[in-house]
Amino acid sequence: MREITEEWVFKAEEDYHSVARLLYSEDVPIASPACFHCQQCAEKYVKAFLEEHKVDFPRHHNLVQLLDMCLALDRDFETLHNDLLHLEGYAVAIRYPGVRISVEIAEQALANAGHVREFVRAKLGIK
C-alpha cells in the first residue's frame, strides 16, 4: 500500500474511533459531531481508495461525486451508494445552528460509516 494511502486510512480511523467516544463514553451523547466524524471517516476511506489507485480527486466533501470516481475503477462500489448518500449532509450543515441530530440518527450514521469502512478496507487488503 502506498504511504499516502496509509495516511488517509490512519486519519479515517481517527474519525471512526472518535465517534464511539462521542456517543458512548460520556453521560450525554454528543450526536452532531459524531455524525460529522462518520462522514469524515467515509470520505477519507473513499479518498484512500482513490489515492491508492493514483486518481486525482477534488478537495471537497461531495461523497456521491467521489463515489462516481470509485465506480469508474470498481463497479462493486455501487453497494455503498445508500451509505454515502445518508452521510452526505454531515460534512457542513450539521455544524451550524438550525439542525439538531438525535442519538438514533448518529447511530445510523455510525452504521453507514462502518459499512464504508469495512468495504474499503477489504478493497485495500486491510484486515
Beta strands, then each sheet from edge to edge (+ up, - down):
end
